[in-house]
Amino acid sequence: MPNPHTAENPEHRDLIQPNAENHYEVSRDNLPLHCPLDGMSLWNSHPRVYLSIEASGKAKCPYCGADYTLVD
């Protein structure tokens, strides 16, 4: 039986699989930026970490290595 709190559950198909991609484009609406992002299935991910992206437009998660690029 699948975990009821994962994206594999038909009721939660709108959840993003955490750590499924290595690169995410985010907008200023996503600030303050944190990984995992809102809407990600959290049961198999790492603790939330806030990432500084405002100055350079790029950030890398120290836990999963996901790269983030700020786009406007």
Backbone as CSV, one residue per row, in Angstrom:
resi,resn,N_x,N_y,N_z,CA_x,CA_y,CA_z,C_x,C_y,C_z
1,MET,0.846,-1.177,0.000,0.000,0.000,0.000,0.894,1.244,0.000
2,PRO,0.655,2.184,-0.931,1.488,3.388,-0.964,1.233,4.284,0.234
3,ASN,2.256,5.034,0.588,2.137,6.000,1.669,1.061,7.017,1.288
4,PRO,0.081,7.297,2.158,-1.012,8.200,1.797,-0.600,9.659,1.664
5,HIS,0.605,10.004,2.054,1.049,11.397,2.018,2.082,11.649,0.927
6,THR,2.084,10.825,-0.103,3.065,10.982,-1.169,2.372,11.317,-2.478
7,ALA,3.157,11.721,-3.441,2.624,12.030,-4.764,2.149,10.765,-5.472
8,GLU,2.516,9.589,-4.971,2.045,8.346,-5.575,0.577,8.092,-5.265
9,ASN,0.060,8.737,-4.234,-1.333,8.609,-3.866,-2.158,9.437,-4.849
10,PRO,-3.199,8.841,-5.477,-4.004,9.592,-6.455,-4.585,10.887,-5.903
11,GLU,-4.806,10.969,-4.596,-5.350,12.189,-4.006,-4.317,13.314,-3.950
12,HIS,-3.038,12.983,-4.128,-1.963,13.973,-4.015,-1.141,14.069,-5.297
13,ARG,-1.772,13.871,-6.434,-1.050,13.932,-7.701,-0.496,15.329,-7.989
14,ASP,-0.999,16.339,-7.288,-0.526,17.703,-7.508,0.795,17.984,-6.813
15,LEU,1.266,17.067,-5.970,2.546,17.262,-5.292,3.701,17.043,-6.254
16,ILE,4.740,17.822,-6.085,5.964,17.678,-6.878,6.836,16.637,-6.189
17,GLN,7.424,15.740,-6.942,8.343,14.777,-6.359,9.597,15.508,-5.909
18,PRO,9.994,15.412,-4.629,11.197,16.102,-4.171,12.442,15.479,-4.763
19,ASN,13.418,16.307,-5.015,14.723,15.856,-5.507,14.607,15.095,-6.831
20,ALA,13.517,15.288,-7.560,13.325,14.577,-8.822,14.080,15.256,-9.958
21,GLU,14.335,16.525,-9.810,15.075,17.271,-10.817,16.319,17.855,-10.172
22,ASN,17.262,18.248,-11.005,18.469,18.874,-10.482,18.452,20.380,-10.659
23,HIS,17.493,20.893,-11.443,17.445,22.330,-11.689,16.007,22.817,-11.649
24,TYR,15.793,23.901,-10.926,14.476,24.514,-10.830,14.612,25.994,-11.119
25,GLU,13.682,26.542,-11.911,13.611,27.976,-12.128,12.543,28.506,-11.190
26,VAL,12.883,29.543,-10.440,11.963,30.128,-9.472,11.823,31.619,-9.749
27,SER,10.710,32.178,-9.296,10.479,33.611,-9.463,10.528,34.292,-8.103
28,ARG,10.419,35.589,-8.107,10.429,36.340,-6.850,9.246,35.978,-5.963
29,ASP,8.204,35.415,-6.549,7.056,34.941,-5.766,7.449,33.796,-4.834
30,ASN,8.545,33.102,-5.146,9.007,31.971,-4.339,9.926,32.395,-3.193
31,LEU,10.186,33.698,-3.072,11.098,34.174,-2.022,10.363,34.342,-0.702
32,PRO,10.965,34.087,0.426,12.311,33.543,0.564,12.361,32.105,0.059
33,LEU,13.417,31.801,-0.675,13.569,30.488,-1.299,13.981,29.446,-0.276
34,HIS,13.348,28.310,-0.352,13.733,27.184,0.503,13.614,25.894,-0.278
35,CYS,14.389,24.934,0.118,14.367,23.601,-0.468,14.070,22.621,0.654
36,PRO,13.143,21.713,0.487,12.285,21.520,-0.671,11.274,22.646,-0.821
37,LEU,10.815,22.836,-2.066,9.849,23.878,-2.372,8.478,23.522,-1.826
38,ASP,7.633,24.544,-1.661,6.239,24.283,-1.310,5.628,23.418,-2.404
39,GLY,4.772,22.524,-2.024,4.118,21.654,-2.987,4.875,20.377,-3.275
40,MET,6.038,20.204,-2.667,6.786,18.960,-2.845,6.342,17.951,-1.801
41,SER,6.332,16.700,-2.198,6.052,15.620,-1.262,7.220,15.567,-0.284
42,LEU,6.942,15.703,1.007,8.020,15.882,1.985,8.445,14.625,2.727
43,TRP,7.713,13.567,2.645,8.003,12.409,3.493,9.374,11.811,3.226
44,ASN,9.893,11.924,2.001,11.188,11.308,1.698,12.236,12.344,1.327
45,SER,12.059,13.550,1.807,12.995,14.609,1.466,13.835,14.984,2.681
46,HIS,14.605,16.038,2.552,15.474,16.499,3.632,14.800,17.626,4.400
47,PRO,15.374,18.043,5.520,14.803,19.177,6.265,14.804,20.443,5.415
48,ARG,13.875,21.331,5.682,13.807,22.602,4.943,15.047,23.426,5.239
49,VAL,15.635,23.941,4.181,16.790,24.823,4.297,16.507,26.050,3.433
50,TYR,16.779,27.230,3.983,16.575,28.473,3.234,17.835,28.794,2.444
51,LEU,17.629,29.238,1.200,18.737,29.489,0.280,18.750,30.960,-0.129
52,SER,19.918,31.553,-0.121,20.085,32.941,-0.533,20.293,32.984,-2.042
53,ILE,19.341,33.577,-2.744,19.413,33.618,-4.199,19.323,35.040,-4.745
54,GLU,18.925,35.980,-3.905,18.655,37.340,-4.366,19.865,38.026,-4.991
55,ALA,21.037,37.902,-4.430,22.211,38.638,-4.908,22.742,38.116,-6.243
56,SER,22.902,36.805,-6.359,23.527,36.243,-7.553,22.538,35.694,-8.574
57,GLY,21.307,35.415,-8.132,20.331,34.823,-9.044,20.453,33.316,-9.146
58,LYS,21.379,32.745,-8.377,21.579,31.289,-8.384,21.793,30.797,-6.958
59,ALA,21.365,29.557,-6.706,21.573,28.939,-5.397,21.631,27.428,-5.579
60,LYS,22.311,26.769,-4.641,22.436,25.314,-4.677,22.101,24.773,-3.298
61,CYS,21.241,23.766,-3.252,20.861,23.163,-1.981,22.014,22.312,-1.451
62,PRO,22.422,22.537,-0.205,23.521,21.749,0.358,23.127,20.310,0.674
63,TYR,21.830,20.024,0.754,21.381,18.665,1.060,21.287,17.793,-0.186
64,CYS,20.521,18.256,-1.178,20.243,17.393,-2.332,20.972,17.825,-3.592
65,GLY,21.617,19.006,-3.568,22.372,19.465,-4.720,21.531,20.118,-5.801
66,ALA,20.241,20.334,-5.545,19.390,20.967,-6.549,19.873,22.394,-6.816
67,ASP,19.894,22.749,-8.084,20.283,24.109,-8.498,19.020,24.928,-8.730
68,TYR,19.042,26.160,-8.271,17.928,27.073,-8.448,18.404,28.305,-9.188
69,THR,17.599,28.759,-10.139,17.875,29.979,-10.896,16.689,30.912,-10.751
70,LEU,16.969,32.155,-10.413,15.930,33.158,-10.256,15.623,33.760,-11.620
71,VAL,14.374,33.662,-12.059,13.944,34.224,-13.339,12.808,35.196,-13.076
72,ASP,12.758,36.260,-13.846,11.688,37.249,-13.696,11.018,37.515,-15.016
